[in-house]
C-alpha cells in the first residue's frame, strides 16, 4: 500500500557472544547494489556478496579483497575462517536496547542429582 512500505533502519548492533560478557558493536549498514556499505568505528567497509541467509558458506569481498567463511545459524550466527571462530547476534539497535533490559537466565541447580 502506498505510504505503508516497510522501513528498515540502517542502524544495527552486532553482539559478540563471550562467556566473560558479551561485546556490543554498533554498525551502520546501507543496502547497495550487490551488498552493503558498512560503517564501524569510523571506518568504511564495502561488503559485497550474493550470499543468502541459510547458506553455509559465505563468499564475497570486503573492500575488494576476496574472502570466505563458514556460517551456521541457530539462535545466533557462528562464523569461522582460517581457524578463528566467533559467535554473534545481529539485531536492530532497538532490539539490542530491549535485550539489555532482559534478566540473565540462571543455570539450573543440578547439585541434587
BARO-648812 format. One line per 5 residues: number of its first residue (from 1); their letters; for each residue z, y, x of N, C-alpha, C. Coordinates in Angstrom, 3 decimals. Each point is the difference from the previous one (the first is absolute). Example, Ala and Ser with C-alpha at 12.3 -4.5 7.8 and 13.67 -1.06 7.14 Angstrom:
! residues 2
1	as	7.800:-5.690:13.190:0.000:1.190:-0.890:0.000:1.200:0.900; -0.720:1.050:-0.350:0.060:1.190:0.820:0.730:1.090:-0.770
END
This chain:
! residues 113
1	xxxxx	0.000:-1.173:0.830:0.000:1.173:-0.830:0.000:1.244:0.881; -0.793:0.948:-0.358:-0.113:1.227:0.784:1.359:0.691:0.107; 0.400:0.324:1.233:1.268:0.675:0.216:1.198:-0.923:0.105; -0.218:-1.306:-0.147:1.096:-0.973:0.059:-0.238:-1.052:1.081; -0.721:0.384:1.049:-0.273:-0.934:1.081:1.287:-0.285:0.767
6	xxxxx	0.037:-1.152:0.626:1.151:-0.359:0.821:-0.044:0.809:1.289; 1.070:0.698:0.296:0.086:0.794:1.215:0.931:-0.703:0.973; -0.509:-0.311:1.169:0.786:-0.679:1.020:0.288:0.995:1.110; 1.269:0.163:0.304:0.402:0.932:1.053:-0.458:-0.506:1.359; -0.146:0.915:0.936:-0.337:-0.406:1.369:1.252:-0.089:0.867
11	xxxxx	1.180:0.180:-0.584:1.279:-0.100:0.719:0.554:-1.411:-0.166; 0.237:-0.682:1.121:0.469:-1.386:-0.013:1.168:-0.164:0.956; 0.731:-1.086:-0.176:1.096:-0.340:0.897:-0.231:-1.430:0.481; -0.022:-0.167:1.311:-0.072:-1.335:0.595:1.422:-0.329:0.430; 0.550:-1.086:-0.558:1.363:-0.419:0.314:-0.096:-1.256:0.860
16	xxxxx	0.359:0.135:1.271:0.010:-1.165:0.892:1.328:-0.711:-0.180; -0.059:-1.275:-0.323:1.192:-0.779:-0.305:0.595:-0.554:1.278; 1.251:0.358:0.271:0.724:-0.451:1.183:1.371:-0.495:-0.417; 0.494:-1.071:0.631:1.356:-0.462:-0.313:1.065:1.049:0.303; -0.238:0.850:1.004:0.971:1.025:0.383:-0.046:1.207:-0.931
21	xxxxx	-1.010:0.095:-0.813:-0.180:1.143:-0.894:-1.463:0.365:-0.089; -0.446:0.317:-1.181:-1.409:0.302:-0.205:-0.367:1.375:0.556; -1.228:0.121:0.468:-0.526:1.262:0.519:-0.976:0.556:-1.032; 0.155:1.274:-0.329:-0.873:0.655:-0.967:-0.955:0.936:0.734; -1.293:-0.158:-0.266:-1.031:0.786:0.666:-0.902:0.644:-1.052
26	xxxxx	0.156:1.308:-0.261:-0.884:0.663:-0.963:-1.404:0.181:0.589; -1.009:-0.302:-0.809:-1.394:0.162:0.409:-0.783:0.663:-1.131; -1.097:0.615:0.379:-0.953:0.533:-0.963:-1.286:-0.780:0.175; -0.503:-0.573:-1.082:-1.215:-0.811:0.062:-1.008:0.542:-0.999; -1.125:0.496:0.494:-1.056:0.551:-0.845:-1.175:-0.967:-0.029
31	xxxxx	-0.417:-0.368:-1.200:-1.133:-0.901:-0.168:-1.287:0.702:0.405; -0.764:-0.657:0.867:-1.314:0.491:0.429:-0.971:-1.175:-0.062; -1.274:0.266:0.165:-0.998:-1.065:-0.017:0.303:-1.020:1.095; 0.188:-1.252:-0.375:0.222:-1.073:0.967:1.426:-0.168:0.474; 0.953:0.735:-0.556:1.380:-0.184:0.438:0.899:1.177:-0.333
36	xxxxx	0.879:0.329:0.943:0.986:1.059:-0.212:0.128:0.868:1.243; 0.334:1.253:-0.224:0.447:0.883:1.064:1.511:0.065:-0.131; 0.702:-0.330:1.072:1.458:-0.108:-0.004:0.591:1.106:0.874; 1.040:0.650:-0.488:0.783:0.949:0.787:1.392:-0.594:0.161; 0.439:-0.151:1.255:1.319:-0.561:0.288:0.580:0.704:1.215
41	xxxxx	1.145:0.605:-0.174:0.700:0.712:1.069:-0.910:1.017:0.703; -0.773:0.724:-0.798:-0.858:1.044:0.535:-1.287:-0.487:0.645; -0.242:-1.302:-0.036:-1.218:-0.544:0.596:-0.945:-0.475:-1.097; -1.299:0.037:0.282:-1.035:-0.382:-0.951:-0.604:-1.347:0.410; -0.125:-0.896:-0.967:-0.604:-1.307:0.234:-1.093:-0.234:-1.032
46	xxxxx	-1.160:-0.452:0.457:-1.093:-0.362:-0.895:-0.028:-1.520:-0.102; 0.509:-0.524:-1.089:0.078:-1.445:-0.224:-1.159:-0.410:-0.901; -0.874:-0.855:0.512:-1.182:-0.416:-0.750:-0.052:-1.522:-0.070; -0.261:-0.517:-1.208:-0.094:-1.441:-0.186:-0.519:-0.293:-1.403; -0.540:-1.196:-0.167:-0.384:-0.474:-1.338:1.041:-0.996:-0.518
51	xxxxx	1.166:-0.075:0.642:1.075:-0.922:-0.361:0.462:0.247:-1.426; 0.328:-1.076:-0.707:0.527:0.067:-1.361:1.359:-0.678:-0.036; 0.893:0.498:-0.854:1.319:-0.584:-0.166:-0.134:-1.479:-0.337; 0.718:-0.845:0.720:-0.060:-1.440:-0.211:-0.754:-0.723:1.105; -0.857:0.707:0.733:-0.696:-0.612:1.122:0.976:-0.143:1.160
56	xxxxx	-0.056:-1.139:0.690:0.992:-0.268:1.039:-0.346:0.599:1.360; -1.235:0.419:0.199:-0.385:0.575:1.286:-0.518:1.416:-0.215; 0.679:0.955:0.605:-0.420:1.401:-0.051:-0.872:0.259:1.214; -1.225:0.408:-0.232:-0.924:0.358:1.078:-0.475:1.415:-0.281; 0.137:0.867:0.983:-0.414:1.376:-0.208:0.035:0.787:1.287
61	xxxxx	-0.049:1.315:-0.164:0.081:0.894:1.151:1.077:1.046:-0.250; 0.622:0.432:1.070:0.937:1.114:-0.036:-0.481:0.999:1.046; -0.409:1.162:-0.472:-0.581:1.026:0.879:-1.164:-0.554:0.815; -0.800:-0.864:-0.636:-1.186:-0.552:0.642:0.221:-1.236:0.843; 1.258:-0.385:0.229:0.290:-1.178:0.817:0.219:-1.202:-0.915
66	xxxxx	-0.758:-1.078:0.249:0.110:-1.192:-0.836:1.329:-0.713:0.223; 0.543:-0.554:-1.080:1.207:-0.818:0.090:0.054:-0.927:-1.203; 0.811:-1.023:0.115:0.229:-0.899:-1.128:1.449:-0.456:0.035; 0.507:-0.350:-1.154:1.345:-0.568:-0.077:0.070:-0.902:-1.222; 0.889:-0.959:0.077:0.225:-0.924:-1.104:1.042:0.619:-0.913
71	xxxxx	-0.196:-0.155:-1.299:0.978:0.541:-0.931:0.275:-1.011:-1.096; 1.190:0.064:-0.539:0.339:-0.790:-1.169:0.832:0.883:-0.913; -0.213:-0.154:-1.286:0.697:0.840:-0.967:0.843:-0.892:-0.901; 1.305:0.233:0.018:0.912:-0.620:-0.955:0.663:1.163:-0.723; 1.281:0.193:0.182:0.647:1.212:-0.517:-0.224:1.156:0.963
76	xxxxx	-0.389:-0.319:1.206:-0.294:1.002:1.015:-1.199:-0.483:0.810; -0.459:0.810:0.899:-1.156:-0.341:0.837:0.492:-0.411:1.372; -0.550:-1.074:0.526:0.258:-0.406:1.373:-1.309:0.118:0.761; 0.022:0.759:1.068:-1.194:0.167:0.831:0.320:-0.481:1.405; -0.940:-0.726:0.587:0.201:-0.455:1.374:-1.315:0.138:0.759
81	xxxxx	0.136:0.385:1.263:-1.151:0.160:0.871:0.478:-0.076:1.443; -0.678:-0.786:0.801:0.287:-0.153:1.430:1.480:-0.321:0.228; 0.554:-0.868:-0.808:1.375:-0.443:0.190:1.054:0.902:-0.614; -0.356:1.192:-0.441:0.965:0.897:-0.641:-0.010:-0.256:-1.498; 1.161:0.167:-0.633:0.105:-0.233:-1.435:0.845:1.103:-0.624
86	xxxxx	-0.406:0.448:-1.182:0.757:1.030:-0.707:0.006:-0.327:-1.489; 1.153:0.158:-0.619:0.139:-0.150:-1.438:0.226:1.398:-0.567; -0.760:0.360:-1.010:0.144:1.334:-0.554:-0.421:0.047:-1.457; 0.424:1.058:-0.673:-0.416:0.286:-1.364:-0.675:1.370:0.015; -1.042:0.134:-0.805:-0.666:1.285:-0.162:0.167:0.395:-1.454
91	xxxxx	0.538:1.194:-0.214:0.254:0.445:-1.371:-0.173:1.502:-0.097; -0.076:0.470:-1.219:-0.091:1.449:-0.197:1.297:0.647:0.483; -0.096:1.272:0.322:1.189:0.722:0.455:1.083:-0.027:-1.082; -0.387:0.113:-1.259:0.970:-0.024:-1.101:0.670:-1.363:-0.112; -0.758:-1.085:0.139:0.592:-1.340:-0.050:1.006:-0.181:1.127
96	xxxxx	-0.290:0.552:1.176:0.930:-0.099:1.128:1.296:0.752:-0.303; -0.112:1.163:-0.657:1.206:0.741:-0.407:0.860:-0.843:-0.929; -0.629:-0.633:-0.979:0.738:-0.814:-0.965:0.585:-1.247:0.657; -0.747:-0.614:0.926:0.494:-1.177:0.700:1.250:0.330:0.808; 0.053:1.196:0.558:1.163:0.402:0.796:1.263:0.074:-0.855
101	xxxxx	-0.151:0.156:-1.305:1.149:0.075:-0.909:0.517:-1.373:-0.436; -0.788:-1.027:0.258:0.375:-1.360:-0.426:1.066:-0.570:0.936; 1.031:-0.669:-0.564:1.005:-0.617:0.869:-0.587:-1.212:0.728; 0.494:-0.247:1.208:-0.441:-1.168:0.766:0.534:-1.268:-0.658; -0.838:-1.012:-0.098:0.430:-1.268:-0.558:0.825:-0.749:1.052
106	xxxxx	1.204:-0.391:-0.380:0.891:-0.719:0.906:-0.404:-1.479:0.062; 0.114:-0.582:1.171:-0.277:-1.432:0.144:1.068:-0.784:-0.749; -0.357:-1.123:-0.620:0.997:-0.773:-0.745:1.042:-0.584:0.947; 1.216:-0.121:-0.510:1.104:-0.579:0.758:-0.096:-1.514:-0.058; -0.379:-0.627:1.100:-0.173:-1.450:0.050:1.166:-0.690:0.698
111	xxx	1.112:0.704:0.182:1.119:-0.571:0.733:0.668:-1.152:-0.753; -0.168:-0.091:-1.310:0.601:-1.083:-0.779:-0.758:-1.317:0.187; -1.199:0.046:0.492:-0.818:-1.220:0.058:0.049:-0.643:1.334
END
